[in-house]
C-alpha cells in the first residue's frame, strides 16, 4: 500500500494547515490516498493578501525572467512525472497511462509559456498625427483567482496558472476537493523553481467557502473557472456585480454525426475514444451520436466491439484500459441516468449500466428520442446515446439543438460535408474524423452558449488575453 500523501495550503510561500480531511483511492476503498485541510474564508483572505503583496515585484521582473521560472518548474515536474502520475491515479482514478500523459501535458504547458517570456506582447502602429508614435502594452490584471475541477487535476491548473504567471499576475487557486494532491505537486515545483513567495497560493476547501471568497473579494481582479454550468453562472453573477473579469468553461453535451460515407470501423474507433477514454469524465467527451440509415447497423456492430475493449479497473495496473468512476455520487448519477433511459424504452446495445464497485463499464444506448434526458443532459460518464437521423441536414440540426456548444464532430469522407459542418455547427471546437476529446496545448480552446462565458479562450498565446489588459500609448516627438 502506498504511503498516504499530504496536501496543504500554500500561503505566502509557506505550506500550512492541518490535514482534517481524507480522500480515498476510488479503486481501493479504505485506502487513504491523500489527507488535506479544509480551508476557510480567513485562509482565502490571507492568500489574497499574500498575492497582493507579492504581485508588483513579480510583474516588475522582465518577462524572460518570469519565463525562466516556468521552464525550471517544467523540468522539476518532468523529473517527478512517475511519482506525480501515481498520486494522480490514486486520488482521481484514471489509468496510469492517462495520468502520465496528463502530467506530460502540464510540463508542455509550462514549457510553452516559459518560452513565451521571450515573445513581444505589444504592438506598434503608424499614427495619423505627424511626429507621433503609437504602441500598445499588455499589462497584468494583478491578483487572479483560479477554480479548477477534479477530472484533469494537474493539466487544467497548469493551463490556467502558466499564462497568469507569465503575464505578471499573482495567483490564488482553489483545486477540487477530490483531487488536492496534484496541485500540491504543481506548487512544490514552482516553489523549488524559484517563484517568489506569495506569487502562487493554494487554498483547499469547499467551493461555497473558498471559491465564493475569491469571487467576492474586490482585490481579485479576475477569476478563471472550469466546472459545472450552474456553479459557473452563479460565480459570473457575483463577478459581474463588481465588474471583475470572468472566464468560464463549463458543461458540454458533445455530439458526433456519422454519415453513410464514413468507414464504420474508423467512425466507431473515433466515437469510442471520445466517449470511453478517461471514463467519459471529460467536458469534451462524446455523449451523443447521430447516425444516418445506411451505416447504422455496421457502425453499431463496430462500436459495440470497440466498447468491449474498455474494461474498468484499478488505474495503477498498466493493463487496465479504463479507470474507475471518481466518486460514489458520480457513479450513482451514471447508473440512474441509464436506468431512467431503459425505463423510458431505451435499448442497451452494449453494457449493463450496473456498477461493479466504482467500476462502470461503457454503455451504448439506442432507441432514444433526441430530447430524452440521456441524449440532452450532461451525465459525465462513459455513456453514449446513438440516435437515428434521416440525412446530413437533420443530423446537423440535431447536433446544434442543445444549450451547450463545447465540442462537436463529424465522421465522413466527404470534403464538402466536412467543410460545411465546420462552418455551420455551433461549437467552439470542431473535430473531423477525430475524437471530440483531446486538445493541442498551443491552440485556443473554449465553447459557446452555456458551455462558456464566451469571452476569453484558454490555451495557446490567446490565453494571456484574459490575464492582461491593453494600454495604448501615444508619444509625441517634438522637432
C-alpha positions as CSV (number, residue, x, y, z in Angstrom):
1,X,0.0,0.0,0.0
2,X,1.4,3.4,-1.0
3,X,2.1,5.9,1.7
4,X,-0.7,8.5,2.3
5,X,0.2,11.8,0.6
6,X,-0.2,15.1,2.4
7,X,-1.6,18.2,0.7
8,X,-1.5,21.6,2.4
9,X,-2.4,25.2,1.7
10,X,0.4,27.3,0.3
11,X,0.0,30.8,1.5
12,X,2.8,33.4,1.3
13,X,5.4,30.8,0.5
14,X,4.6,28.5,3.4
15,X,2.8,25.2,3.4
16,X,0.1,25.4,6.1
17,X,-3.0,23.8,7.5
18,X,-3.7,20.6,9.4
19,X,-5.0,17.7,7.4
20,X,-8.5,17.3,8.7
21,X,-10.0,15.7,5.5
22,X,-9.2,12.5,3.7
23,X,-9.6,11.3,0.1
24,X,-9.7,7.6,-0.5
25,X,-8.4,5.9,-3.6
26,X,-11.6,5.3,-5.6
27,X,-10.2,2.0,-6.9
28,X,-9.3,0.7,-3.5
29,X,-11.9,1.5,-0.9
30,X,-10.4,2.0,2.5
31,X,-7.0,3.1,1.2
32,X,-6.5,6.8,2.0
33,X,-4.8,8.4,-0.9
34,X,-4.3,11.9,0.5
35,X,-5.0,14.0,3.6
36,X,-5.7,17.7,3.2
37,X,-7.0,20.7,5.1
38,X,-10.5,22.2,4.6
39,X,-9.9,25.9,4.1
40,X,-11.9,28.8,5.4
41,X,-12.7,32.4,4.3
42,X,-9.9,33.5,6.5
43,X,-7.5,31.3,4.7
44,X,-8.7,32.7,1.3
45,X,-8.2,36.2,2.7
46,X,-4.7,35.5,3.8
47,X,-3.8,34.0,0.4
48,X,-5.3,37.0,-1.4
49,X,-3.3,39.4,0.9
50,X,-0.1,37.5,0.2
51,X,-0.7,37.5,-3.5
52,X,-1.4,41.2,-3.5
53,X,1.8,41.9,-1.6
54,X,3.9,39.8,-4.0
55,X,2.4,40.8,-7.4
56,X,4.1,44.2,-8.1
57,X,7.6,42.8,-7.7
58,X,6.8,39.8,-9.8
59,X,5.3,41.9,-12.5
60,X,8.4,44.1,-12.4
61,X,10.7,41.3,-13.4
62,X,11.4,41.1,-17.2
63,X,9.2,38.6,-18.9
64,X,12.1,36.3,-19.8
65,X,13.0,36.0,-16.1
66,X,9.4,35.0,-15.3
67,X,9.6,32.5,-18.1
68,X,12.8,31.0,-16.8
69,X,10.9,30.1,-13.6
70,X,8.2,28.3,-15.6
71,X,10.9,26.4,-17.6
72,X,12.6,25.3,-14.4
73,X,9.3,24.2,-12.9
74,X,8.6,22.1,-16.1
75,X,11.9,20.3,-15.6
76,X,11.2,19.6,-12.0
77,X,7.8,18.2,-12.9
78,X,9.5,16.0,-15.6
79,X,11.9,14.6,-13.0
80,X,8.9,13.6,-10.9
81,X,6.5,12.6,-13.6
82,X,6.2,8.9,-12.5
83,X,5.6,9.9,-8.9
84,X,3.0,12.6,-9.7
85,X,1.2,10.3,-12.1
86,X,0.9,7.7,-9.4
87,X,-0.6,10.1,-6.9
88,X,-3.0,11.4,-9.6
89,X,-4.3,7.9,-10.2
90,X,-4.7,7.3,-6.5
91,X,-6.8,10.4,-6.0
92,X,-8.7,10.6,-9.3
93,X,-9.0,7.0,-10.6
94,X,-7.9,7.3,-14.2
95,X,-5.4,4.9,-15.8
96,X,-1.7,5.3,-15.2
97,X,-1.2,5.9,-19.0
98,X,-3.8,8.7,-18.9
99,X,-2.3,10.2,-15.8
100,X,1.3,10.1,-17.2
101,X,0.0,11.8,-20.3
102,X,-1.7,14.5,-18.2
103,X,1.4,15.3,-16.3
104,X,3.2,15.5,-19.6
105,X,0.6,18.0,-20.7
106,X,1.3,20.1,-17.6
107,X,5.0,20.0,-18.4
108,X,4.4,21.1,-22.0
109,X,2.2,23.9,-20.9
110,X,4.8,25.3,-18.6
111,X,7.4,24.9,-21.4
112,X,5.2,26.8,-23.9
113,X,4.5,29.7,-21.6
114,X,8.0,29.8,-20.3
115,X,9.3,30.2,-23.8
116,X,6.7,32.9,-24.4
117,X,8.6,35.1,-22.0
118,X,10.8,36.0,-25.0
119,X,7.8,36.9,-27.2
120,X,6.7,40.5,-27.6
121,X,3.3,41.2,-26.2
122,X,2.6,44.7,-27.5
123,X,2.3,46.2,-30.9
124,X,3.3,49.5,-32.7
125,X,1.1,51.5,-35.1
126,X,1.5,54.3,-37.5
127,X,-0.3,57.3,-36.1
128,X,-2.5,59.7,-38.1
129,X,-0.7,62.5,-36.3
130,X,2.7,63.8,-37.5
131,X,5.7,63.2,-35.3
132,X,3.8,60.7,-33.2
133,X,4.2,57.0,-32.4
134,X,1.6,54.7,-31.0
135,X,2.2,51.5,-29.2
136,X,0.2,49.1,-27.0
137,X,1.3,47.3,-23.9
138,X,-0.3,44.3,-22.3
139,X,-0.3,44.7,-18.5
140,X,-1.3,42.2,-15.8
141,X,-4.6,42.3,-14.1
142,X,-3.0,41.9,-10.6
143,X,-4.3,39.1,-8.4
144,X,-6.3,36.4,-10.2
145,X,-8.3,33.5,-8.8
146,X,-8.4,30.1,-10.3
147,X,-11.0,27.4,-9.6
148,X,-10.2,24.0,-11.1
149,X,-12.1,20.7,-11.4
150,X,-11.2,17.1,-10.4
151,X,-11.1,15.5,-13.8
152,X,-7.8,17.0,-15.0
153,X,-6.3,17.8,-11.6
154,X,-2.9,18.9,-12.9
155,X,-3.4,19.8,-16.5
156,X,-6.2,22.4,-16.0
157,X,-4.4,24.1,-13.1
158,X,-1.3,24.2,-15.3
159,X,-3.0,25.7,-18.3
160,X,-4.6,28.4,-16.1
161,X,-1.5,29.1,-13.9
162,X,1.1,29.4,-16.6
163,X,-0.4,32.2,-18.7
164,X,-1.4,34.0,-15.5
165,X,2.2,33.9,-14.2
166,X,4.0,34.8,-17.4
167,X,1.7,37.8,-17.8
168,X,2.9,39.1,-14.4
169,X,-0.1,38.2,-12.2
170,X,-0.1,36.5,-8.8
171,X,-2.4,33.6,-8.3
172,X,-4.7,32.1,-5.7
173,X,-6.0,28.7,-6.8
174,X,-8.8,26.6,-5.3
175,X,-8.4,23.0,-6.5
176,X,-11.2,20.4,-6.4
177,X,-11.6,18.8,-3.0
178,X,-11.5,15.3,-4.6
179,X,-8.0,15.9,-6.1
180,X,-5.9,18.1,-3.8
181,X,-2.5,16.4,-4.3
182,X,-1.9,17.1,-7.9
183,X,-1.9,20.9,-7.3
184,X,0.4,20.4,-4.4
185,X,2.9,18.9,-6.8
186,X,2.5,21.9,-9.0
187,X,3.0,24.2,-6.1
188,X,6.2,22.4,-5.0
189,X,7.7,22.6,-8.4
190,X,7.0,26.3,-8.7
191,X,8.4,27.0,-5.3
192,X,11.6,24.9,-6.0
193,X,12.0,26.6,-9.4
194,X,12.4,30.0,-7.6
195,X,9.0,31.5,-7.8
196,X,8.9,34.3,-5.1
197,X,6.8,33.7,-2.0
198,X,3.2,34.8,-2.4
199,X,3.1,34.7,-6.2
200,X,1.3,31.3,-6.3
201,X,-1.0,30.4,-3.4
202,X,-3.2,27.3,-2.9
203,X,-6.3,27.2,-0.6
204,X,-8.1,23.8,-0.4
205,X,-11.7,23.7,0.6
206,X,-15.3,23.8,-0.5
207,X,-16.3,26.0,-3.4
208,X,-19.1,27.6,-1.4
209,X,-16.5,28.9,1.0
210,X,-13.2,29.3,-0.7
211,X,-14.4,29.8,-4.3
212,X,-17.1,32.3,-3.2
213,X,-14.5,34.2,-1.2
214,X,-12.4,34.6,-4.4
215,X,-15.4,35.7,-6.4
216,X,-16.5,38.3,-3.9
217,X,-13.1,39.8,-2.9
218,X,-12.5,43.1,-4.7
219,X,-8.7,42.5,-4.6
220,X,-9.2,39.6,-7.0
221,X,-9.2,41.3,-10.5
222,X,-10.3,38.2,-12.4
223,X,-11.4,34.7,-11.9
224,X,-11.0,31.7,-14.3
225,X,-13.3,28.8,-13.6
226,X,-13.8,25.3,-15.0
227,X,-16.7,23.3,-13.8
228,X,-20.5,22.9,-14.0
229,X,-22.6,25.4,-15.8
230,X,-24.8,26.1,-12.7
231,X,-21.9,27.0,-10.5
232,X,-20.1,28.9,-13.2
233,X,-23.1,31.1,-14.0
234,X,-23.5,31.8,-10.3
235,X,-19.9,32.9,-10.0
236,X,-20.3,35.1,-13.1
237,X,-23.2,37.0,-11.4
238,X,-21.1,37.7,-8.4
239,X,-18.1,38.8,-10.6
240,X,-20.2,41.0,-12.9
241,X,-21.7,42.8,-9.9
242,X,-18.3,44.2,-9.1
243,X,-17.1,44.5,-12.7
244,X,-14.4,41.8,-12.3
245,X,-13.2,39.8,-15.2
246,X,-14.7,36.3,-15.6
247,X,-13.6,33.3,-17.7
248,X,-15.9,30.3,-17.5
249,X,-15.5,26.9,-19.2
250,X,-18.5,24.8,-18.2
251,X,-20.6,21.9,-19.3
252,X,-21.0,20.1,-22.6
253,X,-23.2,17.6,-24.4
254,X,-20.9,16.8,-27.2
255,X,-22.2,15.2,-30.4
256,X,-20.7,13.3,-33.4
257,X,-22.5,13.0,-36.7
258,X,-21.8,9.7,-38.5
259,X,-22.6,9.8,-42.2
260,X,-23.2,6.9,-44.6
261,X,-19.9,7.6,-46.5
262,X,-17.8,7.1,-43.4
263,X,-15.8,3.9,-42.7
264,X,-17.8,2.2,-39.9
265,X,-14.8,0.8,-38.1
266,X,-13.0,4.1,-38.1
267,X,-16.1,6.0,-37.0
268,X,-16.6,3.6,-34.2
269,X,-13.0,4.0,-33.0
270,X,-13.4,7.8,-33.1
271,X,-16.6,7.7,-31.1
272,X,-15.3,5.1,-28.6
273,X,-12.1,7.1,-27.9
274,X,-14.2,10.2,-27.3
275,X,-16.8,8.6,-25.2
276,X,-15.0,6.0,-23.1
277,X,-11.4,7.3,-22.6
278,X,-10.9,9.0,-19.3
279,X,-14.0,7.0,-18.1
280,X,-16.1,9.6,-20.0
281,X,-15.3,12.1,-17.3
282,X,-14.3,15.0,-19.6
283,X,-16.2,18.0,-20.6
284,X,-15.2,17.3,-24.2
285,X,-16.3,13.6,-24.1
286,X,-18.7,12.3,-26.8
287,X,-22.1,11.6,-25.3
288,X,-24.4,11.9,-28.4
289,X,-24.1,10.2,-31.7
290,X,-26.4,10.8,-34.7
291,X,-26.2,8.2,-37.4
292,X,-27.7,8.0,-40.9
293,X,-29.5,4.9,-42.1
294,X,-27.0,3.4,-44.5
295,X,-24.3,3.0,-41.9
296,X,-26.3,2.5,-38.7
297,X,-26.1,-1.3,-38.4
298,X,-22.4,-1.7,-39.4
299,X,-21.5,1.3,-37.1
300,X,-23.3,-0.1,-34.1
301,X,-21.6,-3.5,-34.5
302,X,-18.2,-1.9,-34.6
303,X,-19.0,0.4,-31.7
304,X,-20.0,-2.5,-29.5
305,X,-16.8,-4.3,-30.3
306,X,-14.8,-1.1,-29.6
307,X,-16.6,-0.5,-26.3
308,X,-15.8,-4.1,-25.2
309,X,-12.1,-3.2,-25.2
310,X,-12.7,-0.7,-22.4
311,X,-12.8,-2.6,-19.1
312,X,-12.8,-0.6,-15.8
313,X,-10.3,-1.5,-13.2
314,X,-7.5,-0.2,-10.9
315,X,-5.7,2.5,-12.8
316,X,-2.4,1.6,-11.3
317,X,-2.4,-1.7,-13.2
318,X,-0.8,-1.0,-16.5
319,X,-3.2,-3.5,-18.2
320,X,-6.3,-1.5,-17.1
321,X,-8.0,0.0,-20.2
322,X,-10.4,2.2,-18.3
323,X,-10.3,3.8,-14.8
324,X,-13.0,3.7,-12.2
325,X,-15.5,6.5,-11.6
326,X,-14.2,9.3,-9.4
327,X,-16.8,9.0,-6.6
328,X,-19.9,7.3,-5.3
329,X,-22.2,10.3,-6.1
330,X,-20.9,10.4,-9.7
331,X,-21.4,6.6,-10.0
332,X,-24.9,6.9,-8.8
333,X,-25.6,9.7,-11.3
334,X,-24.3,7.5,-14.1
335,X,-26.3,4.5,-13.1
336,X,-29.5,6.5,-12.5
337,X,-29.3,8.0,-16.0
338,X,-29.0,4.6,-17.7
339,X,-31.8,3.1,-15.5
340,X,-34.1,6.0,-16.3
341,X,-33.4,5.7,-20.1
342,X,-34.1,2.0,-20.1
343,X,-37.4,2.6,-18.1
344,X,-38.4,5.0,-20.8
345,X,-37.8,2.5,-23.6
346,X,-34.1,2.7,-24.5
347,X,-32.2,-0.4,-25.6
348,X,-28.7,-1.1,-24.3
349,X,-26.8,-2.1,-27.4
350,X,-23.7,-2.6,-25.2
351,X,-23.2,-2.6,-21.4
352,X,-25.5,-3.0,-18.4
353,X,-25.3,0.3,-16.6
354,X,-24.8,-1.8,-13.4
355,X,-21.8,-0.7,-11.3
356,X,-19.1,-3.0,-10.0
357,X,-17.7,-1.2,-7.0
358,X,-16.7,2.1,-8.5
359,X,-16.2,0.5,-11.9
360,X,-18.8,1.4,-14.6
361,X,-18.3,-0.1,-18.0
362,X,-19.1,1.6,-21.3
363,X,-22.8,1.9,-22.2
364,X,-24.2,2.3,-25.7
365,X,-27.9,3.2,-25.7
366,X,-30.2,3.1,-28.7
367,X,-33.9,3.6,-29.3
368,X,-33.8,7.1,-27.8
369,X,-35.6,10.3,-28.7
370,X,-33.4,13.3,-29.4
371,X,-34.8,15.2,-26.4
372,X,-34.6,12.4,-23.9
373,X,-32.6,13.2,-20.8
374,X,-29.8,10.7,-21.7
375,X,-29.4,12.5,-25.0
376,X,-29.8,16.0,-23.8
377,X,-28.4,16.3,-20.2
378,X,-24.7,16.2,-19.3
379,X,-24.0,12.9,-17.4
380,X,-20.2,12.9,-17.2
381,X,-19.8,9.2,-17.6
382,X,-18.9,6.5,-20.2
383,X,-22.3,6.6,-21.7
384,X,-23.2,7.4,-25.3
385,X,-26.7,7.8,-26.8
386,X,-26.9,6.7,-30.5
387,X,-29.8,8.3,-32.3
388,X,-31.1,7.8,-35.9
389,X,-31.3,10.7,-38.3
390,X,-32.5,10.8,-41.9
391,X,-29.7,12.7,-43.5
392,X,-26.9,15.2,-43.1
393,X,-29.2,18.2,-42.7
394,X,-31.3,16.6,-40.0
395,X,-28.2,15.4,-38.2
396,X,-26.6,18.8,-38.2
397,X,-29.8,20.3,-36.8
398,X,-29.9,17.7,-34.1
399,X,-26.2,18.4,-33.2
400,X,-27.0,22.1,-32.8
401,X,-30.2,21.6,-30.9
402,X,-28.7,21.9,-27.4
403,X,-28.0,24.6,-24.9
404,X,-24.3,23.6,-24.9
405,X,-21.6,24.3,-27.5
406,X,-18.2,23.0,-26.5
407,X,-17.1,20.3,-29.0
408,X,-18.7,18.6,-31.9
409,X,-17.5,16.1,-34.5
410,X,-18.4,14.5,-37.9
411,X,-17.2,11.2,-39.4
412,X,-17.3,11.4,-43.2
413,X,-15.0,11.0,-46.2
414,X,-16.7,14.0,-47.9
415,X,-14.7,17.2,-48.0
416,X,-18.0,19.1,-48.8
417,X,-19.8,17.8,-45.8
418,X,-16.7,18.3,-43.5
419,X,-16.3,21.9,-44.7
420,X,-20.0,22.7,-44.3
421,X,-20.2,21.1,-40.9
422,X,-17.2,23.1,-39.6
423,X,-18.8,26.3,-40.9
424,X,-22.3,25.7,-39.5
425,X,-22.0,23.6,-36.3
426,X,-22.5,25.6,-33.1
427,X,-19.4,24.6,-31.1
428,X,-16.2,26.2,-30.0
429,X,-14.1,23.1,-31.1
430,X,-14.9,21.1,-34.2
431,X,-13.3,17.6,-34.9
432,X,-13.5,15.9,-38.4
433,X,-12.8,12.2,-38.1
434,X,-11.2,12.7,-34.7
435,X,-12.5,12.2,-31.2
436,X,-14.2,15.1,-29.6
437,X,-11.9,14.8,-26.6
438,X,-8.2,15.6,-26.8
439,X,-6.7,19.1,-27.4
440,X,-3.4,20.6,-28.6
441,X,-1.9,22.9,-25.9
442,X,-0.8,25.7,-28.4
443,X,-4.2,26.5,-29.9
444,X,-7.3,28.3,-28.4
445,X,-9.9,26.2,-26.5
446,X,-13.3,27.2,-25.4
447,X,-17.0,26.8,-26.0
448,X,-20.1,28.9,-26.8
449,X,-23.6,29.1,-25.5
450,X,-23.9,27.6,-22.0
451,X,-20.6,25.9,-22.2
452,X,-18.6,29.1,-21.8
453,X,-18.7,32.7,-20.9
454,X,-17.5,33.0,-24.5
455,X,-15.3,35.9,-23.6
456,X,-11.6,34.7,-23.5
457,X,-10.2,31.5,-24.8
458,X,-7.9,29.2,-22.9
459,X,-4.6,27.7,-24.1
460,X,-2.2,28.9,-26.7
461,X,-1.0,32.5,-26.9
462,X,-4.6,33.8,-26.7
463,X,-4.8,32.5,-23.1
464,X,-2.8,35.6,-21.9
465,X,-5.6,37.9,-23.2
466,X,-7.7,37.0,-20.2
467,X,-4.9,37.8,-17.7
468,X,-3.9,41.1,-19.2
469,X,-5.5,44.4,-20.3
470,X,-4.3,46.5,-23.2
471,X,-2.9,50.0,-22.8
472,X,-2.5,52.4,-25.7
473,X,0.4,54.8,-25.5
474,X,0.9,57.9,-27.8
475,X,4.3,59.5,-27.8
476,X,4.8,62.9,-29.5
477,X,8.2,63.8,-30.8
478,X,9.0,67.5,-30.9
479,X,11.5,68.5,-33.5
